[in-house]
Amino acid sequence: MNAGAKDQNMSFASAGTCLWRQRSRLRIFAAVAAACLVASCRRAGVLDPQGPVASAERLILFNATAIMLVVVVPVIVLTLAFAWWYRASNKRAVYRPDWSYSGAIELVVWSIPAMVVILLAGVAWTGSHLLDPARELQSEVKPIRIEVVSLDWKWLFIYPDLELASVNDLVVPSGTPIRFRLTSATVMNSFFVPQLGSQIYTMPGMTTRLNLLAERPGDYPGMSANFSGDGFSDMRFLVHVVTASEFSSWRARATGAGAVLNADAYAQLAGTSGNQMQTYGTVDPQLFDRIVQQNAVAEPNAPPPKEH
């Protein structure tokens, strides 16, 4: 009798130990999952907008997801409900092999997807017009113009009004609209700063336009979102959003850098590969247009350059 009680107590203790281990594992798993979620939120990019364009794009993403969940959630619920109701042990479930049509069910089956498509089309239509990359952002602050050239495999940023340029390092003041003109000196590429919004393509012999705004200071990563060769994965840059006074200080330092970006310096820059950072204190004001023209006439029968 005592031996049996002892064995039973040991069984209870063993079961309690197993239960404690399982709970500990669940706690560890929950902590790891929470840490991953926090880390993903911090590096979310498009889900962590820092400007009006990215905020509007995130709202479209949330709206589209909510609209689609109107179909997804009921389908999941009904799948589980049907599996539970028509289980083998449920004698109340009636099998009707001759049943083939229901007008009410047909109405629901077709009307809900039709409404979802109409709503998604409306969201896409209004969003594509309101967030047109070429549409200038309304602001009382004077915008800053920046010309962007994608090279192998780096980014050249030219400030035509300031006669400055930088490679893989973009500095802009916060709260100031940014008007980009973009082109490619080699192959087609894609300019994208996830936290500011709206990726746009760069194409040789053509120029595209993009308008963005950063609401608060910070460092926001940018990237190439289009495969363009072996160095594509390293074709990244940083957008340094600073205050107006810090931007003035950076401008003064860049102007005193001494490096000149003319035709010869550009040819040397274009001939090197890599993701080095460099600043030029003086820039040929016609350099960007010459890059566009040179790529436009690279082919004998190429049409004149276009701007989109």
C-alpha positions in Angstrom: 0.0 0.0 0.0 2.8 2.4 0.9 4.7 1.4 -2.3 1.6 2.1 -4.4 1.1 5.5 -2.8 4.8 6.3 -3.3 4.6 5.3 -7.0 1.5 7.5 -7.4 3.2 10.4 -5.8 6.2 10.0 -8.1 3.8 9.9 -11.0 2.2 13.1 -9.9 5.6 14.7 -9.4 6.7 13.6 -12.8 3.6 14.9 -14.5 4.0 18.2 -12.6 7.6 18.5 -13.8 6.6 17.8 -17.4 3.8 20.4 -17.2 6.3 23.0 -15.7 8.7 22.3 -18.5 6.0 22.7 -21.2 4.9 26.0 -19.6 8.5 27.2 -19.5 9.0 26.3 -23.2 5.8 28.2 -24.0 7.0 31.3 -22.1 10.4 31.1 -23.9 8.6 30.8 -27.2 6.3 33.7 -26.5 9.3 35.9 -25.4 11.2 35.0 -28.6 8.1 35.7 -30.7 7.5 39.0 -29.0 11.1 40.0 -29.5 10.9 39.1 -33.2 7.7 41.1 -33.6 9.3 44.1 -31.9 12.4 43.8 -34.1 10.3 43.5 -37.2 8.2 46.6 -36.3 11.4 48.6 -35.8 12.7 47.5 -39.2 9.3 47.4 -40.9 10.0 50.1 -43.5 6.7 50.6 -45.2 4.9 49.9 -41.9 6.9 52.6 -40.1 6.2 55.7 -42.3 8.2 58.9 -41.7 6.4 61.1 -44.3 3.0 61.9 -45.7 3.4 59.7 -48.8 4.5 56.6 -46.9 1.7 57.2 -44.3 -0.9 57.3 -47.1 0.5 54.2 -48.7 0.3 52.3 -45.3 -3.3 53.4 -45.0 -4.1 52.0 -48.4 -2.4 48.7 -47.4 -4.4 48.5 -44.2 -7.7 49.4 -46.0 -7.0 46.8 -48.7 -6.2 44.1 -46.1 -9.4 44.9 -44.1 -11.5 44.7 -47.2 -10.1 41.4 -48.2 -10.5 40.0 -44.7 -14.3 40.4 -45.2 -14.0 37.4 -47.5 -11.1 35.6 -45.8 -12.4 35.5 -42.2 -15.9 34.2 -43.1 -14.4 31.5 -45.3 -12.1 30.3 -42.5 -15.0 30.4 -40.0 -17.4 28.5 -42.3 -14.8 25.9 -43.1 -14.4 25.1 -39.4 -18.1 25.3 -38.9 -18.9 22.9 -41.7 -16.2 20.4 -40.5 -17.7 20.5 -37.0 -21.3 20.3 -38.1 -20.9 17.4 -40.6 -18.7 15.3 -38.3 -19.5 11.6 -38.2 -20.9 11.7 -34.7 -23.5 14.5 -35.4 -26.8 12.7 -36.2 -28.6 16.0 -36.8 -26.6 16.8 -39.9 -28.7 15.9 -42.9 -27.1 14.5 -46.1 -29.0 15.8 -49.2 -27.4 14.4 -52.3 -30.2 15.8 -54.6 -29.8 19.4 -53.4 -28.3 21.6 -56.2 -29.4 25.2 -56.0 -30.2 28.1 -53.6 -30.9 31.6 -54.8 -30.0 33.1 -51.4 -26.7 31.3 -51.3 -25.9 32.3 -54.9 -26.7 35.9 -54.1 -24.3 35.9 -51.1 -21.6 34.0 -53.0 -21.5 36.4 -55.9 -22.4 39.7 -54.2 -19.7 39.7 -51.5 -16.8 39.2 -53.9 -18.2 41.7 -56.3 -18.4 44.3 -53.5 -14.8 43.5 -52.5 -13.6 44.0 -56.1 -15.4 47.3 -56.4 -14.1 48.5 -53.1 -10.5 47.5 -53.9 -10.8 49.1 -57.3 -12.0 52.3 -55.7 -9.1 52.3 -53.2 -6.6 51.6 -56.0 -8.1 54.3 -58.3 -8.1 57.1 -55.7 -4.8 56.1 -54.3 -3.0 56.0 -57.6 -4.1 59.5 -58.4 -3.6 61.1 -55.0 -0.1 59.4 -54.7 1.1 60.1 -58.3 4.9 60.3 -57.9 5.0 63.3 -60.2 2.4 65.2 -58.1 4.0 68.0 -56.2 3.4 68.1 -52.4 1.7 71.2 -51.0 3.8 73.0 -48.5 4.7 76.5 -47.4 8.4 75.5 -47.3 10.4 76.0 -50.5 11.2 72.6 -52.0 14.7 71.3 -52.6 15.5 69.8 -56.0 17.7 66.7 -56.2 18.8 64.9 -59.4 19.4 61.2 -59.0 21.6 59.0 -61.3 21.7 55.2 -60.8 25.2 53.8 -61.7 26.8 50.3 -61.4 26.2 49.9 -58.5 25.8 53.1 -56.6 23.6 56.2 -56.5 24.7 59.7 -57.5 22.8 62.6 -55.9 23.1 66.1 -57.5 21.8 69.3 -55.8 21.5 71.6 -58.8 20.5 74.7 -56.8 23.4 74.2 -54.3 25.9 73.0 -56.9 26.7 70.0 -54.7 26.7 66.2 -55.2 27.2 63.1 -53.1 27.4 59.3 -53.7 25.3 56.9 -51.7 24.7 59.6 -49.1 21.6 61.8 -49.3 21.2 64.7 -46.9 17.9 66.6 -46.8 16.2 69.0 -44.3 13.1 67.7 -42.4 9.7 69.2 -43.3 10.9 70.2 -46.7 9.4 68.8 -49.9 11.9 67.0 -52.1 11.5 67.1 -55.9 13.5 64.3 -57.5 14.5 64.0 -61.1 15.8 60.5 -61.8 17.6 58.7 -64.6 20.0 55.8 -65.1 23.4 55.9 -66.6 23.4 52.1 -67.3 20.6 49.7 -66.9 17.1 50.1 -65.6 16.9 50.4 -61.8 14.5 51.3 -59.1 14.8 54.0 -56.4 13.1 53.2 -53.1 13.1 54.6 -49.6 10.6 52.4 -47.8 9.9 54.8 -44.8 9.3 57.8 -47.1 7.3 55.9 -49.8 6.8 55.4 -53.5 9.5 53.5 -55.4 10.1 54.7 -58.9 12.2 53.4 -61.8 15.2 55.0 -63.3 15.8 54.4 -67.0 18.6 55.3 -69.4 17.7 58.2 -71.8 14.6 59.1 -69.8 13.8 61.0 -66.6 11.2 60.3 -64.0 9.9 62.5 -61.2 9.2 61.7 -57.6 8.0 64.0 -54.7 8.7 63.0 -51.1 8.8 64.6 -47.7 10.4 63.5 -44.4 8.5 64.8 -41.4 11.2 64.2 -38.7 15.0 63.9 -38.5 16.5 60.5 -38.7 18.5 58.1 -40.9 16.3 56.1 -43.3 17.8 53.4 -45.5 17.2 53.4 -49.3 17.8 50.7 -51.8 17.6 49.5 -55.3 14.3 47.6 -55.7 15.1 46.2 -59.2 17.7 43.5 -59.9 20.5 45.1 -62.0 23.5 42.8 -61.8 26.0 41.2 -59.4 26.3 44.3 -57.2 22.6 44.8 -56.9 22.4 43.6 -53.2 24.9 46.2 -52.1 23.3 49.1 -54.0 22.1 50.8 -50.9 22.2 54.4 -49.6 21.2 56.4 -46.5 18.9 59.3 -46.3 20.0 61.6 -43.5 17.1 63.8 -42.6 18.4 66.7 -40.4 17.2 70.0 -39.1 17.5 73.2 -41.2 20.6 74.4 -39.2 22.3 71.0 -39.5 21.6 71.0 -43.2 23.2 74.5 -43.5 26.3 73.1 -41.6 26.5 70.1 -43.9 26.2 72.4 -47.0 29.1 74.5 -45.7 31.3 71.4 -45.1 30.4 69.9 -48.5 31.2 73.2 -50.3 34.6 73.2 -48.7 35.3 69.6 -49.6 37.2 70.7 -52.7 36.3 67.8 -55.0 34.9 68.8 -58.4 32.4 66.7 -60.3 32.9 67.5 -64.0 32.8 65.3 -67.1 36.2 63.7 -66.3 35.4 63.1 -62.6 32.0 61.6 -63.6 33.6 59.3 -66.1 36.0 58.0 -63.4 33.1 57.6 -61.0 31.0 55.7 -63.5 33.9 53.4 -64.3 34.3 52.2 -60.7 32.0 49.7 -59.0 31.2 49.6 -55.4 29.2 51.4 -52.7 31.7 54.0 -51.6 30.5 57.4 -50.2 31.8 60.6 -51.6 31.0 64.3 -51.6 31.6 66.9 -54.3 31.8 70.6 -53.4 31.4 71.8 -57.0 29.3 70.2 -59.8 28.8 70.9 -63.5 25.3 72.4 -63.6 24.6 70.6 -66.9 25.9 67.2 -65.9 22.5 65.6 -65.3 21.1 66.7 -68.6 24.3 65.5 -70.4 23.9 62.1 -68.8 20.3 61.8 -70.0 21.3 63.0 -73.5 24.3 60.6 -73.7 22.2 57.6 -72.9 19.4 58.8 -75.2 21.7 58.8 -78.2 23.5 55.6 -77.3 21.4 53.8 -79.9 21.3 55.3 -83.4 17.5 55.1 -83.8 16.7 56.0 -80.2 13.8 58.6 -79.8 14.5 61.9 -78.0 14.6 61.7 -74.2 11.2 61.8 -72.4 10.2 62.9 -69.0 7.5 61.1 -66.9 
